[in-house]
Amino acid sequence: MKALAFHQHGGLDTLGYQDVADPKIGDGDVLVRVRAAALNHLDLFVREGLPGLTLPMPFWTGCDIAGEVVEVGAAVTDVRAGDRVAVNPNLSCGRCEFCRKGEHSLCVKYGILGEHTHGGLAEYVKVEGRHVVTLPQHVSCEHAAAFILVNMTAWRMLVTQARLRAGEDLLILGVGGGVSSAAVQIGKLCGARVWVTSSSDDKLDKAREHGHKTAGAVMASDAFFPFADGPQLALAAGITGVIQPGGSKRDSEVIAAVERTGATMVLTHRRHFRH
C-alpha cells in the first residue's frame, strides 16, 4: 500500500508518498480503508521527533481517521466488511487496574495510533475491533475524521474531569484551536455559560458567529489587559471553570488566580496530549 511516510525525523522534506508493507490483522482487529485523515499538531510533533519516543522506520502518522472496514478478524462481532467507521486512536491494554476502572487514558501501556504505532496517513490502517464505531449515514468520513481526538480530549477535560454542569460559567483561555473550539461547543451542550479570550479578532468573531457569550473584560489580548487581571476579573465575576488548551508559559499565573477563587481548572499537555 501507499503511505505518507518518513525515514528520519525532521521537516516536511522528510515526507514521501511511498510503498510500505500492507498491515496484517489479528483475530481481534479490523482493517480499515482510509477515506479521510485529519491533520493534528500531534502529526507535526511526531514527525519532528519527541524525547524518548523511538519509532520503527519508515513511520507514518495520522490519529484522526475514518473509512470503511474491508477485513474483520475472527473474534470481531460488532462490525463487518463494508461498514463506514470512525477510529478511536487511543491505545490501551484493557487489562490493567486503570483500564478495568474505565480510565483507559491512564493505562500503563497507553499510546496513540499514529504516535506509537503506524497511523492513518496511508491507504489502510489496522485497528482493534473495539476501537471503531459505525458512522450514521448523514456523517461524512471527512467530518468524522475532523471530530475525533480534539473532541475526546475536550470531553474528558470538561465532562469527565471538571464535571461541568448546567448554569456554571466556563472560561476558555485562547479560543480558536481544535481543543478549545470543541470545548466551547461541549460547554454549551452541558448548559454552561461559555466565556472566551483570544488575541485574534477573527477568532473572537468566529466565537460570536457560533452564538457563544463573550465579555469585554476577558476578550482582549494580553497587550491590552495585564494577564493576571483577565482571569482575576473573570473569576471574581463568578467563573467556576477554566480551560487552558495546550498550556502556556503563564500557566502558573492562571493557576494562582484559580487557587484564590476555588474554581476548577483543566489543562492539556502541549506535547503528548495525554488526557
C-alpha positions, 0 to 999 in steps of 0.5 A, a space after each residue: 500500500 501507499 503511505 505518507 511516510 518518513 525515514 528520519 525525523 525532521 521537516 516536511 522534506 522528510 515526507 514521501 508518498 511511498 510503498 510500505 508493507 500492507 498491515 496484517 490483522 489479528 483475530 481481534 482487529 479490523 482493517 480499515 480503508 482510509 477515506 479521510 485523515 485529519 491533520 493534528 499538531 500531534 502529526 507535526 510533533 511526531 514527525 519532528 521527533 519527541 524525547 524518548 519516543 523511538 519509532 520503527 522506520 519508515 513511520 507514518 502518522 495520522 490519529 484522526 481517521 475514518 473509512 470503511 472496514 474491508 477485513 474483520 478478524 475472527 473474534 470481531 462481532 460488532 462490525 463487518 466488511 463494508 461498514 463506514 467507521 470512525 477510529 478511536 486512536 487511543 491505545 490501551 491494554 484493557 487489562 490493567 487496574 486503570 483500564 478495568 476502572 474505565 480510565 483507559 487514558 491512564 493505562 500503563 501501556 497507553 499510546 496513540 495510533 499514529 504516535 506509537 504505532 503506524 497511523 492513518 496517513 496511508 491507504 489502510 490502517 489496522 485497528 482493534 475491533 473495539 476501537 471503531 464505531 459505525 458512522 450514521 449515514 448523514 456523517 461524512 468520513 471527512 467530518 468524522 475524521 475532523 471530530 475525533 481526538 480534539 473532541 475526546 480530549 475536550 470531553 474528558 477535560 470538561 465532562 469527565 474531569 471538571 464535571 461541568 454542569 448546567 448554569 456554571 460559567 466556563 472560561 476558555 483561555 485562547 479560543 480558536 484551536 481544535 481543543 478549545 473550539 470543541 470545548 466551547 461547543 461541549 460547554 454549551 451542550 452541558 448548559 454552561 455559560 461559555 466565556 472566551 479570550 483570544 488575541 485574534 479578532 477573527 477568532 473572537 468573531 468566529 466565537 460570536 458567529 457560533 452564538 457563544 457569550 463573550 465579555 469585554 473584560 476577558 476578550 482582549 489580548 494580553 497587550 491590552 489587559 495585564 494577564 493576571 487581571 483577565 482571569 482575576 476579573 473573570 473569576 471574581 465575576 463568578 467563573 467556576 471553570 477554566 480551560 487552558 488548551 495546550 498550556 502556556 508559559 503563564 500557566 502558573 499565573 492562571 493557576 494562582 488566580 484559580 487557587 484564590 477563587 476555588 474554581 476548577 481548572 483543566 489543562 492539556 499537555 502541549 506535547 503528548 496530549 495525554 488526557 
